[in-house]
Amino acid sequence: MTAPLSAYDAAFIWGFGREGRAVLDFLRRTAPELPATIVDAQAPAAPPDGAAWIHQDALADAVGAFEAPLLIKSPGVSLYDAQVDAALAAGATLTSQTNLYFQHKPPHQRVFAITGTKGKSTTAALLHHMLEALGEDAVLAGNIGVPVIETPANARIVVLELSSYQIADLAHAPDAFIFLNLSNDHAPWHRGVERYRADKARLARLDPNCLGVMNAGDERLQALFGHQPNRLWYGRDDAFHVTGGAVWRGDQRWGPIPALPGRHNALNACAALTLLDAEGFDAEAGFASLSSFKGLPHRMQIVHEAEGLTFIDDGLATTPEACLNAVEALSERPLALLLGGEDRDQDYAWLAAQLETQDHVQAILALADNGERIVEAMRRGRHGAATRFSPEVADAVRDAAAALPDGGVVLLSPAAPRGQSYKSFEERGADFLAAARALR
């Protein structure tokens, strides 16, 4: 979208969650004369004054009644939904909250975008923490933090976490970005893994002059972007990298990050430090500030300790690669692993092969919805006999605890999003915690 809001005679806000509400507030501040219609599968429980509602199935007809309608799509609505095509054919111009922000942001604001299949929330939080510790007026926005369109005008830096959903139709490049990794996820939304990767990679192609920080250990990123200018690579011996669980800069050891176990989390810190340094900030002072970093919920979060066991919620590890990172980070303790959730064509045969060397894994409890597929993938491998289908979280936690000696870890790292039993990952995490506490 390049036209000002005054060029449109109606606005349709598709999806009325956190972002949709932020968009409506933005329109009321900046274009109060523009009639707004909420588009969703259900009417809002508390419809806002002055805003109409239509069912999403009626979108194309509603759009066609106007000469210049603007459709503002929430990230949860697939760009490849047939109803999006129908609305465009009926004359709508498509945009998003993120594109509206970029179009209207103050010129002085610098945007540091973070993306990757996994690790982006942690990396964004690390970068934001360090910037604030260095005295910068920084806002954490996007998937984590505030909706980006609510960023205060006086903020100097916006640390913006971007998912593939937000990048697929992104029209504006940030000032700099971090690209952590590129594996498999969100196939249903993107209508396939290959399109997911292509949509994700758009961030690095929006502006060839945009500084990009990338993971040298990711073969797909190397193949796609190794030849491009303005790329800084971490994870190499001559740059920020990880050895022995500690962050190094070249041949200088800087140390571990107490709140974030695991090599993958130390690499996330390397990514944030690389961008910090490239932008002229004091990276060493930023790293020192991480001694007070507390970590994020549902990301390698210790939620309970009892009966000699530790219970860790890593529920946002929704891919096999992220799950393996968590398993490897806990390699010194006996481990029982809870896997499973929504089926998104995850490669559990790959995960089974990677777990062959993880002799600290004592039991694998496979949850609904795709637990039976996980059991089948593990059946012939080293952990086949220790894997069982246990669809309910409470039962799986009990069985996991029973399989462990003192000092063991019950790890929820599902390699899948929440399944049909839950409305959110937070709800699944609450079930995990309640089951742990029930064991005393």
Secondary structure, DSSP 8 states (H G I E B T S, - for coil): --S-GGG-SEEEEE--SHHHHHHHHHHHHH-TTS-EEEEESS--SS--TT-EEEEGGGHHHHHTTSSSEEEEE-TTS-TT-HHHHHHHHTT-EEEEHHHHHHHHS-TT-EEEEEE-SSSHHHHHHHHHHHHHHTT--EEEEESSSB-GGG--TT-SEEEEE--HHHHTT--S--SEEEE-------HHHHTSHHHHHHHHHGGGGS-TTSEEEEETT-HHHHHHHTT-SSEEEESSTTSEEEETTEEEETTEEEE--TT--SHHHHHHHHHHHHHHHHTT--HHHHHHGGGG----TTSSEEEEEETTEEEEE-TT--SHHHHHHHHHHTTTS-EEEEE--S-S---HHHHHHHGGG-TTEEEEEE-TTTHHHHHHHHTTSTTGGGEEE--SHHHHHHHHHHT--TT-EEEE--SS---TT-SSHHHHHHHHHHHHHHT-
